[in-house]
Amino acid sequence: MAFGSSENIINGFKKLKSRITELEDQIEFLHEKMERLHNLEKIHLLRIKNGDEFSDDFIIKGTYYNDLSPEKAFEIYNQKDKDFVLLDVSEEGYEPIADFPEVTRIPLEELAYRIHELPSRATAILIISENGVRSIQACHKLHKHGFYNLNNISGGYAYWPGFNNLRAIKSSQVFSA
């Protein structure tokens, strides 16, 4: 009783080995995905436990940072009883229209090696930049370092409500000079 040539048997084993490798890769991918989702779920539960406010999209879209409107961020900023850090990740040399004495300035490029300057990973961090793009990138970097109470200020300084009056004043000074 012949089962086929040894070449056919070897080819069959090669196909099986290839398929097993594919399945192992898929299992690894699914394991990593489940790990990410589990960590995201922990982030959401911690923020709920701590009474943090966040949008429905935070949970529905499965993000690990809260996207705050500039108005909401400004409201939080003005609540002096709230415990948070205002982190500016704008390019080095960028000067906002007004100064925030309590802001922590760490350009995005320096964030990875200056992360020790930030408080506990549980402290709320409001992250701002020139136009909101660098602050989203900072949320990604900080998340990778275990921070979970991250809040991106959409639009950055460009839409910061506290600057609207200052822009009007500065514009009128330019035209009256």
MITOR-83173 format. One record per residue: residue number from 1; x, y, z of N, C-alpha, C in turn; chain; residue in one letter. Coordinates in steps of 0.001 Angstrom, whole numbers, plus 500000, padded with zeros to 6 digits. Layout:
<drentis>
DRENTI   seq      n_X      n_Y      n_Z     ca_X     ca_Y     ca_Z      c_X      c_Y      c_Z   mol   type
DRENTI   NUM        X        Y        Z        X        Y        Z        X        Y        Z     A      A
...
</drentis>
This chain:
<drentis>
DRENTI   seq      n_X      n_Y      n_Z     ca_X     ca_Y     ca_Z      c_X      c_Y      c_Z   mol   type
DRENTI     1   500854   498827   500000   500000   500000   500000   500900   501236   500000     A      M
DRENTI     2   500823   502023   498952   501681   503196   498809   500886   504450   499142     A      A
DRENTI     3   501503   505346   499874   500864   506606   500257   501252   507739   499319     A      F
DRENTI     4   502128   507550   498454   502611   508575   497544   504101   508681   497667     A      G
DRENTI     5   504624   509428   496785   506081   509566   496805   506515   510378   498019     A      S
DRENTI     6   507760   510187   498387   508296   510934   499530   508288   512432   499245     A      S
DRENTI     7   508380   512801   497969   508341   514223   497599   506962   514817   497917     A      E
DRENTI     8   505900   514060   497635   504540   514521   497945   504337   514667   499451     A      N
DRENTI     9   504879   513722   500188   504765   513770   501648   505500   514987   502194     A      I
DRENTI    10   506696   515247   501693   507482   516405   502137   506747   517702   501795     A      I
DRENTI    11   506205   517790   500588   505443   518985   500193   504215   519179   501086     A      N
DRENTI    12   503564   518074   501437   502414   518144   502341   502810   518682   503703     A      G
DRENTI    13   503952   518207   504225   504445   518702   505511   504810   520185   505437     A      F
DRENTI    14   505402   520613   504323   505766   522028   504149   504517   522909   504158     A      K
DRENTI    15   503453   522435   503479   502199   523190   503463   501600   523272   504863     A      K
DRENTI    16   501636   522143   505576   501122   522138   506949   501921   523082   507842     A      L
DRENTI    17   503246   523041   507691   504105   523913   508499   503812   525381   508191     A      K
DRENTI    18   503633   525699   506916   503325   527065   506505   501989   527516   507096     A      S
DRENTI    19   501002   526637   507046   499677   526975   507591   499736   527150   509099     A      R
DRENTI    20   500498   526305   509773   500657   526426   511226   501311   527762   511574     A      I
DRENTI    21   502316   528164   510805   502979   529452   511029   501985   530601   510852     A      T
DRENTI    22   501156   530531   509814   500126   531556   509590   499170   531630   510777     A      E
DRENTI    23   498742   530474   511262   497820   530432   512398   498473   530983   513663     A      L
DRENTI    24   499737   530668   513873   500453   531205   515033   500533   532727   514956     A      E
DRENTI    25   500797   533259   513755   500842   534711   513572   499482   535345   513861     A      D
DRENTI    26   498419   534698   513394   497078   535217   513655   496755   535188   515145     A      Q
DRENTI    27   497140   534123   515809   496908   534016   517254   497670   535115   517984     A      I
DRENTI    28   498916   535351   517607   499718   536412   518229   499071   537777   518012     A      E
DRENTI    29   498607   538040   516782   497934   539301   516471   496690   539477   517343     A      F
DRENTI    30   495875   538424   517434   494656   538493   518245   494976   538669   519724     A      L
DRENTI    31   496028   538021   520183   496445   538175   521578   496829   539628   521862     A      H
DRENTI    32   497621   540231   520975   498021   541627   521152   496816   542557   521100     A      E
DRENTI    33   495887   542266   520197   494677   543087   520084   493848   542990   521367     A      K
DRENTI    34   493682   541795   521887   492929   541606   523131   493618   542312   524296     A      M
DRENTI    35   494930   542269   524324   495689   542954   525377   495445   544462   525308     A      E
DRENTI    36   495491   545029   524087   495225   546465   523913   493807   546814   524365     A      R
DRENTI    37   492839   546001   523962   491451   546258   524342   491244   546127   525848     A      L
DRENTI    38   491907   545172   526454   491812   545000   527903   492398   546218   528619     A      H
DRENTI    39   493541   546692   528150   494144   547891   528744   493244   549107   528554     A      N
DRENTI    40   492639   549225   527394   491725   550327   527127   490522   550263   528065     A      L
DRENTI    41   490010   549070   528273   488888   548892   529191   489282   549316   530608     A      E
DRENTI    42   490487   548975   531036   490957   549390   532362   491037   550911   532457     A      K
DRENTI    43   491521   551550   531385   491603   553014   531363   490209   553613   531526     A      I
DRENTI    44   489257   553108   530769   487893   553628   530852   487313   553424   532248     A      H
DRENTI    45   487500   552240   532818   486968   551964   534153   487609   552857   535213     A      L
DRENTI    46   488908   553073   535125   489572   553958   536089   489028   555377   535999     A      L
DRENTI    47   488827   555856   534798   488316   557218   534634   486878   557325   535130     A      R
DRENTI    48   486085   556279   534927   484719   556280   535452   484758   556252   536974     A      I
DRENTI    49   485593   555384   537540   485739   555276   538994   486141   556606   539611     A      K
DRENTI    50   487021   557336   538932   487513   558608   539457   486567   559773   539180     A      N
DRENTI    51   485443   559496   538537   484461   560543   538284   484857   561521   537194     A      G
DRENTI    52   485768   561123   536319   486194   562010   535232   485065   562181   534227     A      D
DRENTI    53   485029   563369   533634   484053   563631   532581   484697   563335   531234     A      E
DRENTI    54   483947   562699   530361   484429   562481   529003   483246   562262   528082     A      F
DRENTI    55   483492   562437   526806   482427   562333   525810   482053   560872   525565     A      S
DRENTI    56   480881   560683   524987   480445   559330   524614   481413   558710   523614     A      D
DRENTI    57   481961   559547   522731   482908   559052   521728   484129   558399   522362     A      D
DRENTI    58   484487   558842   523557   485631   558273   524262   485459   556768   524409     A      F
DRENTI    59   484248   556346   524732   483977   554914   524899   483588   554275   523570     A      I
DRENTI    60   482725   554931   522816   482237   554343   521565   483375   554113   520574     A      I
DRENTI    61   484249   555105   520416   485358   554973   519466   486530   554198   520050     A      K
DRENTI    62   486502   553988   521369   487565   553207   521989   488899   553918   522037     A      G
DRENTI    63   488872   555216   522283   490130   555953   522384   490635   555919   523818     A      T
DRENTI    64   491900   556171   523990   492490   556173   525327   492776   557586   525800     A      Y
DRENTI    65   492340   558559   525042   492409   559943   525506   491080   560609   525196     A      Y
DRENTI    66   490759   561607   525996   489527   562349   525820   489814   563554   524941     A      N
DRENTI    67   488994   563766   523940   489150   564914   523058   488244   566021   523580     A      D
DRENTI    68   488840   567052   524171   488062   568141   524754   487904   569280   523766     A      L
DRENTI    69   486722   569867   523751   486559   571092   522976   487369   572175   523691     A      S
DRENTI    70   487811   573190   522973   488555   574265   523630   487742   574915   524753     A      P
DRENTI    71   486431   575024   524557   485578   575634   525582   485550   574780   526851     A      E
DRENTI    72   485414   573464   526684   485387   572564   527839   486734   572585   528562     A      K
DRENTI    73   487817   572581   527799   489151   572638   528408   489335   573947   529169     A      A
DRENTI    74   488859   575043   528597   488958   576356   529243   488160   576367   530543     A      F
DRENTI    75   486995   575717   530527   486163   575604   531727   486907   574823   532820     A      E
DRENTI    76   487502   573703   532451   488273   572905   533417   489460   573708   533930     A      I
DRENTI    77   490144   574385   533020   491309   575200   533375   490947   576250   534426     A      Y
DRENTI    78   489761   576812   534333   489341   577864   535263   488791   577328   536577     A      N
DRENTI    79   488636   576021   536707   488200   575419   537966   489444   575133   538804     A      Q
DRENTI    80   489784   576058   539643   491046   575959   540395   491059   574821   541408     A      K
DRENTI    81   489883   574255   541720   489847   573128   542654   490114   571792   541956     A      D
DRENTI    82   490195   571801   540629   490499   570576   539866   491997   570322   539890     A      K
DRENTI    83   492360   569057   540045   493768   568667   540031   494123   568199   538621     A      D
DRENTI    84   494929   568991   537921   495343   568640   536569   496668   569324   536256     A      F
DRENTI    85   497271   568862   535183   498490   569482   534661   498155   569980   533267     A      V
DRENTI    86   498547   571208   532966   498407   571738   531612   499763   571561   530942     A      L
DRENTI    87   499814   570681   529948   501062   570342   529263   501054   570934   527861     A      L
DRENTI    88   502042   571773   527579   502200   572389   526257   503297   571641   525511     A      D
DRENTI    89   502933   571015   524394   503902   570252   523599   504200   570950   522267     A      V
DRENTI    90   503981   572257   522234   504239   573040   521019   505714   572994   520667     A      S
DRENTI    91   506005   573369   519420   507398   573429   518975   508186   574372   519871     A      E
DRENTI    92   509445   574047   520056   510310   574924   520838   510354   576287   520150     A      E
DRENTI    93   510202   577327   520934   510217   578681   520393   508832   579232   520101     A      G
DRENTI    94   507803   578373   520094   506445   578862   519862   506010   579683   521065     A      Y
DRENTI    95   505474   580858   520810   504997   581742   521872   503489   581925   521730     A      E
DRENTI    96   502699   581392   522666   501256   581642   522597   500976   583128   522833     A      P
DRENTI    97   499780   583563   522470   499420   584970   522567   499437   585477   524015     A      I
DRENTI    98   499250   584581   524967   499318   584932   526391   500070   583821   527110     A      A
DRENTI    99   500544   584138   528293   501343   583179   529047   500502   582522   530133     A      D
DRENTI   100   500707   581241   530328   500095   580509   531430   501206   580216   532432     A      F
DRENTI   101   501159   580820   533606   502255   580594   534559   502375   579141   535010     A      P
DRENTI   102   501263   578415   535043   501291   577043   535559   501492   575981   534487     A      E
DRENTI   103   501722   576380   533246   501884   575403   532171   503240   574699   532268     A      V
DRENTI   104   503245   573416   531957   504487   572659   531842   504805   572584   530358     A      T
DRENTI   105   505931   573177   529951   506293   573208   528530   507347   572131   528242     A      R
DRENTI   106   506940   571167   527439   507853   570119   526982   507562   569901   525499     A      I
DRENTI   107   508433   570373   524620   508195   570136   523188   508028   568640   522916     A      P
DRENTI   108   507179   568321   521973   506872   566927   521646   508134   566098   521435     A      L
DRENTI   109   509128   566672   520775   510366   565943   520476   511138   565560   521739     A      E
DRENTI   110   510915   566271   522841   511636   566011   524094   510814   565193   525087     A      E
DRENTI   111   509576   564911   524755   508653   564296   525706   509145   562955   526249     A      L
DRENTI   112   509661   562095   525400   510069   560749   525830   511136   560786   526918     A      A
DRENTI   113   512091   561721   526818   513144   561735   527837   512910   562772   528932     A      Y
DRENTI   114   511803   563496   528896   511466   564426   529980   510180   564012   530687     A      R
DRENTI   115   509758   562800   530433   508498   562301   530980   508498   562304   532512     A      I
DRENTI   116   509672   562204   533109   509793   562198   534573   509350   563529   535185     A      H
DRENTI   117   509230   564577   534385   508796   565880   534889   507284   565926   535128     A      E
DRENTI   118   506582   564925   534641   505130   564876   534821   504802   564138   536114     A      L
DRENTI   119   503660   564475   536718   503278   563807   537974   502798   562382   537716     A      P
DRENTI   120   502106   561851   538654   501584   560487   538584   500846   560220   537278     A      S
DRENTI   121   500879   558974   536870   500206   558577   535633   498690   558696   535741     A      R
DRENTI   122   498178   558872   536958   496736   559000   537176   496263   560451   537114     A      A
DRENTI   123   497162   561398   537286   496785   562813   537280   496252   563214   535910     A      T
DRENTI   124   495185   563995   535914   494617   564483   534648   495627   565398   533965     A      A
DRENTI   125   495856   565154   532688   496766   565989   531905   495977   566576   530744     A      I
DRENTI   126   495912   567912   530703   495316   568627   529573   496468   568970   528648     A      L
DRENTI   127   496413   568482   527429   497541   568629   526507   497157   569591   525391     A      I
DRENTI   128   498007   570607   525207   497739   571641   524211   498969   571837   523333     A      I
DRENTI   129   498727   572293   522108   499813   572639   521185   499315   573779   520301     A      S
DRENTI   130   500105   574130   519309   499747   575259   518450   498345   575100   517859     A      E
DRENTI   131   498088   573965   517224   496799   573765   516550   496135   572429   516894     A      N
DRENTI   132   496658   571707   517864   496047   570461   518317   496606   569189   517714     A      G
DRENTI   133   497465   569300   516712   498015   568098   516078   499092   567473   516958     A      V
DRENTI   134   500021   568277   517417   501111   567759   518260   500570   567214   519587     A      R
DRENTI   135   499474   567787   520074   498904   567302   521334   498306   565901   521164     A      S
DRENTI   136   497753   565602   519990   497266   564240   519726   498449   563273   519720     A      I
DRENTI   137   499541   563667   519082   500741   562820   519055   501275   562607   520470     A      Q
DRENTI   138   501200   563639   521298   501652   563516   522688   500774   562527   523452     A      A
DRENTI   139   499474   562534   523191   498572   561564   523833   499016   560139   523513     A      C
DRENTI   140   499366   559896   522260   499831   558558   521862   501108   558187   522617     A      H
DRENTI   141   502061   559116   522669   503336   558831   523353   503126   558591   524841     A      K
DRENTI   142   502329   559438   525476   502104   559295   526914   501360   558002   527231     A      L
DRENTI   143   500424   557632   526379   499708   556368   526575   500687   555192   526563     A      H
DRENTI   144   501637   555228   525647   502637   554156   525568   503491   554088   526833     A      K
DRENTI   145   503578   555199   527559   504348   555236   528806   503465   554998   530032     A      H
DRENTI   146   502227   554568   529818   501372   554178   530926   500474   555266   531485     A      G
DRENTI   147   500449   556448   530893   499551   557502   531356   498155   557213   530814     A      F
DRENTI   148   497138   557439   531647   495799   557099   531185   494770   558204   531362     A      Y
DRENTI   149   495086   559269   532050   494124   560354   532234   494503   561496   531299     A      N
DRENTI   150   494433   561219   530009   494916   562133   528973   493755   562856   528306     A      L
DRENTI   151   493935   564163   528102   492896   564994   527513   493505   565915   526471     A      N
DRENTI   152   493197   565650   525214   493672   566496   524126   492766   567717   524008     A      N
DRENTI   153   493368   568894   523867   492590   570113   523648   492496   570324   522139     A      I
DRENTI   154   491322   570013   521584   491106   570106   520134   491356   571526   519639     A      S
DRENTI   155   492103   571624   518569   492371   572934   517977   493498   573697   518629     A      G
DRENTI   156   493931   573254   519808   495067   573874   520485   494880   575350   520790     A      G
DRENTI   157   496011   576058   520829   495985   577487   521129   495175   578266   520096     A      Y
DRENTI   158   495122   577772   518873   494416   578486   517800   492949   578737   518154     A      A
DRENTI   159   492360   577870   518987   490946   578019   519342   490724   578202   520840     A      Y
DRENTI   160   491769   578467   521592   491643   578629   523041   490759   579843   523329     A      W
DRENTI   161   489609   579659   524003   488652   580754   524201   489236   581969   524922     A      P
DRENTI   162   490136   581756   525827   490708   582866   526576   491522   583813   525725     A      G
DRENTI   163   491868   583380   524517   492695   584220   523652   491874   585102   522719     A      F
DRENTI   164   490575   584846   522593   489763   585618   521654   489796   587109   521964     A      N
DRENTI   165   489609   587475   523237   489649   588892   523617   491043   589460   523432     A      N
DRENTI   166   492065   588673   523750   493443   589152   523597   493768   589418   522133     A      L
DRENTI   167   493287   588557   521233   493519   588771   519798   492890   590087   519351     A      R
DRENTI   168   491663   590331   519813   490967   591565   519436   491711   592785   519962     A      A
DRENTI   169   492192   592711   521203   492937   593829   521796   494227   594063   521030     A      I
DRENTI   170   494980   592983   520762   496252   593132   520042   496021   593661   518635     A      K
DRENTI   171   494941   593212   517965   494636   593701   516619   494319   595186   516649     A      S
DRENTI   172   493545   595621   517647   493199   597039   517722   494428   597880   518046     A      S
DRENTI   173   495375   597337   518809   496611   598067   519109   497445   598247   517851     A      Q
DRENTI   174   497461   597239   516987   498225   597322   515744   497633   598396   514840     A      V
DRENTI   175   496294   598435   514753   495645   599394   513860   495643   600806   514423     A      F
DRENTI   176   495742   600959   515745   495737   602301   516328   497136   602894   516396     A      S
DRENTI   177   498152   602103   516131   499528   602600   516211   499937   603337   514963     A      A
</drentis>
